[in-house]
Structures are given as C-alpha cells and as structure tokens.
Amino acid sequence: MNDNESLPLYREMTIRVLKKEVEPFYESWEAAGQVPRELWNILGHAGLLGVDMPECYGAAEAPFDVSQMILREVSRMGFGGLASGLNIHSNIVMPYLLAYGSDDQKTQWLPKMIAGEAVGAIAMTEPGAGSDLAALRTRATREAEGWRINGSKIFITNGLHADLVIVCAKTDLNAGAKGVSLFLVDASLAGFSRGPGIKKIGQHASDTTELFFDDLLVPHEALLGEENRGFAYLMQELPRERLGVAAQALGAAEGAMALTIDYVQQRKAFGKPIAEFQNTRFKLAEIQADIALNDAYCKQCMQAYLASEMTTQQASILKLSATQMQCRVVDECLQLFGGYGYTQEYPISRFYLDARVQTIYAGTSEIMKEVIARGLFSSQA
C-alpha cells in the first residue's frame, strides 16, 4: 500500500475513533480541565500515538503525513486542547527520543508511549524565562550517583499526566544557551512534584501545570544525547514541532469554516439566509483563500522536512503565518454567528478561545518575526 492509499484509511480510522471515544465526552473534559488518564491508553490501543515511529517499538511506522493528519483532524473536530497534548506527546517528545536517545532509553520509553502507558511532556519554559534559554535557572549538577536537578518549569502541557518529562537544564552556567542539556525525568522519582492545573482561557482539556524539581536525582543514563548539546537539539527539532502547530492551525480553521458555512445557510435575516448576503459570501471567500494559501505552504514545508532541507526560517514563516491565519479565520467566523457566537452553546466559541495560544507557545509570533528578520539580514552580509 502506497502513501496515497494509506492516508485516507488512516483518516477514516482517526475520525471513527474520535467520534466514538472523544466527541461524546469532550465537553465534560473541558469542564474538568483535563482529559481522563485512560484516554491515552485508548488512543494508544487505537494506534493513534506515535504512528510514524518504527515498528520495532510497536508503532505502525506510517508516513510522516499520517501523524500530521491526525493532529489536523483532532483540531478540525474542535478538540484543540487534545490536539496540543497529542502534538507534545507524539510529535515532539517521541521524535527527541528517537533522534537522540540511547538504545536503552528508546527501548524503555517508546513502546510505553506508543501504547499510551506513559505520557510524555517537555519542560522548557520557566517563570522568568520564556523563549530565552540562556536565562534558564533550572540546574543539573553532576554527582557520583547521577545528576542532581533543582528548579521549576511552568506552562507544561501534559504536566498533570506526564510519566516522562524531557527537562531542559543548565549544565554549564558560563556558556549561555550552549550550556543547556536535556534529561529524561521519570515523574515517579523523589523530588519531582506538580502544581495544580493552570486555568486558561482556552484549550481547557489540555492539562497545563507547573513542575518542581527539589534535589531530584536522576541516573547518569538519564542524559538525553550529549552534555551541553540541548540547545542544538532543540533547534534541530523545531521544524517538526512547528509543522505540528501548523497542522493544528489548518485543521481548526477548516473546522471553524465548516461550522460557519452550515450556520449561515440556516440562519435568516431580513427574510433570507445570511449566506445570500454579499458580505457573508465575500468573507467566506477570503477565509477559503487564506486557508488554501497556508495549506500550500505547509505542504511545501513538509516536502522540505522529509528531504531534511527545511530551514529554521521556513519553520518560523510557517508557524507565524499559519497561527495568525487561524486567529483571523476563527474571528471572522465567530462574527458571522453574531451574538450566538459569543455563547458557549455554539462550538465556534471554543474554536475562538482555543486559537489564541497558538501564536504564543512553540515560539511567539514576535520571536518568529525576529528569526525571519535575522535570516533576511544575514543573507545580505
């Protein structure tokens, strides 16, 4: 079976699982501020976690675009919080393990993550350091028994459920961002603790919390890759992370538009469906063009990624453009719902609230612009 044949089958399976296992319960999970822990086991059993990981770890070793499609479909169906958790678990933590982990590390964690028996998170952001890795205060000190980690992290997606956390910590205080290392931290270890769930304006079902490391001792083997190479690893994995965010943005924009097209054909004003008004038709035409253009660039970036040619600047352009498009689209769609769009009774309101964080996490829009600008000026040197 070639890639063109497998993608529709995977999409059909994904939609079927989401309709059965997620859709009937999602509102209650939003109210609870997290999905139930057993959902990860259900998704693992259905084959939706780490779908493109190697078969030797229990995955399907499907094409990369299948993993992107899963994120896109989850987002299209209005499950933005779940999509963010999946992106972290399957599209960030697992690829880090696969790329930089030892054979023992991969054997220990990847099968569990693929099965949903272990949930993954990555801990970079700190209360006083967002995108500035050089300002990290979490420190890992080498000792005879292992690495001693002290510090805290904030805004950690999957933090409440996480069994494995990739922790970014300073191992060389005099080297700035180049003194950062990555550690695989087992959340069951003494010295690891979690704060309460952080209440957010959107993506409520995505559990987000603060993590604390108090004299947390991890074995020497917990170092992921080489010491002081963490920053380089983070930069190398950014393209995939931002492709995942773009997939979420495109899926959410498509889902919001589908809801709006249905609504404007049923809702009447001045004796006729509002779909017949020129303003409605033109707005939807602009939305369709916006989605199509970002979709085309996303596909171009995916091809570059698969050829190992996707640059940091391309990833930044994609992340900036796709997430800002998402925010524009859901805003215009909500406007067409009028007052009903501002009520929780209509799902378009969740699309609107879930979109806002997309321009913040995985690198803010401002950081994306700075990266793009640096590329422009360096090309002139």
HULINWO-V994502 format. One record per pair of residues at least 24 apart in sequence whose C-alpha atoms are under 6 Angstrom apart, sorted by the first residue. I is the first residue (numbers start at 1). GAP is how many residues later the second one is. D is the distance in whole Angstrom. If there is no record, write none. Layout:
i->I gap->GAP d->D
i->I gap->GAP d->D
This chain:
i->29 gap->176 d->6
i->30 gap->174 d->5
i->30 gap->175 d->4
i->33 gap->171 d->5
i->33 gap->172 d->5
i->34 gap->171 d->4
i->34 gap->172 d->5
i->34 gap->173 d->5
i->35 gap->170 d->6
i->40 gap->76 d->5
i->41 gap->75 d->4
i->44 gap->70 d->6
i->44 gap->71 d->4
i->44 gap->72 d->5
i->49 gap->41 d->6
i->49 gap->65 d->5
i->50 gap->40 d->5
i->50 gap->64 d->5
i->57 gap->54 d->5
i->58 gap->53 d->6
i->71 gap->177 d->6
i->72 gap->175 d->5
i->72 gap->176 d->5
i->72 gap->179 d->4
i->75 gap->173 d->5
i->75 gap->176 d->5
i->75 gap->177 d->5
i->76 gap->175 d->4
i->76 gap->176 d->5
i->76 gap->178 d->6
i->76 gap->179 d->4
i->80 gap->123 d->6
i->80 gap->274 d->6
i->81 gap->122 d->4
i->81 gap->124 d->5
i->81 gap->125 d->4
i->82 gap->124 d->6
i->85 gap->73 d->6
i->89 gap->31 d->5
i->100 gap->125 d->5
i->101 gap->123 d->6
i->101 gap->124 d->6
i->118 gap->45 d->5
i->119 gap->43 d->5
i->119 gap->44 d->5
i->120 gap->42 d->5
i->120 gap->44 d->5
i->120 gap->45 d->6
i->121 gap->37 d->6
i->121 gap->41 d->6
i->121 gap->44 d->5
i->122 gap->43 d->5
i->122 gap->44 d->5
i->123 gap->43 d->6
i->123 gap->44 d->5
i->124 gap->44 d->5
i->125 gap->28 d->6
i->125 gap->29 d->6
i->126 gap->27 d->4
i->126 gap->28 d->5
i->127 gap->27 d->6
i->133 gap->44 d->5
i->134 gap->42 d->5
i->134 gap->43 d->4
i->138 gap->31 d->5
i->139 gap->30 d->5
i->139 gap->31 d->5
i->140 gap->29 d->6
i->140 gap->30 d->6
i->140 gap->31 d->5
i->146 gap->72 d->6
i->146 gap->73 d->4
i->146 gap->74 d->4
i->147 gap->70 d->6
i->147 gap->71 d->5
i->148 gap->67 d->6
i->148 gap->68 d->6
i->148 gap->69 d->5
i->149 gap->66 d->6
i->149 gap->67 d->5
i->150 gap->63 d->5
i->150 gap->64 d->5
i->150 gap->65 d->5
i->151 gap->62 d->5
i->152 gap->59 d->5
i->152 gap->60 d->4
i->152 gap->61 d->6
i->153 gap->57 d->6
i->153 gap->58 d->5
i->154 gap->56 d->4
i->155 gap->53 d->6
i->155 gap->54 d->5
i->155 gap->55 d->6
i->156 gap->52 d->5
i->156 gap->53 d->5
i->157 gap->50 d->6
i->157 gap->51 d->5
i->158 gap->49 d->5
i->159 gap->49 d->6
i->159 gap->50 d->5
i->163 gap->24 d->5
i->178 gap->53 d->6
i->179 gap->49 d->5
i->180 gap->48 d->5
i->180 gap->50 d->5
i->180 gap->51 d->6
i->181 gap->46 d->5
i->181 gap->47 d->5
i->181 gap->48 d->6
i->181 gap->49 d->4
i->182 gap->42 d->5
i->182 gap->48 d->5
i->183 gap->39 d->5
i->183 gap->40 d->5
i->183 gap->41 d->5
i->184 gap->38 d->5
i->191 gap->24 d->6
i->191 gap->25 d->4
i->202 gap->151 d->5
i->202 gap->152 d->5
i->203 gap->151 d->5
i->239 gap->76 d->5
i->242 gap->77 d->6
i->246 gap->73 d->6
i->246 gap->76 d->5
i->249 gap->73 d->6
i->249 gap->74 d->6
i->249 gap->77 d->5
i->253 gap->73 d->5
i->260 gap->73 d->6
i->287 gap->42 d->6
i->294 gap->28 d->6
i->313 gap->59 d->5
i->316 gap->52 d->5
i->320 gap->45 d->5
i->323 gap->35 d->6
i->323 gap->36 d->6
i->327 gap->28 d->6
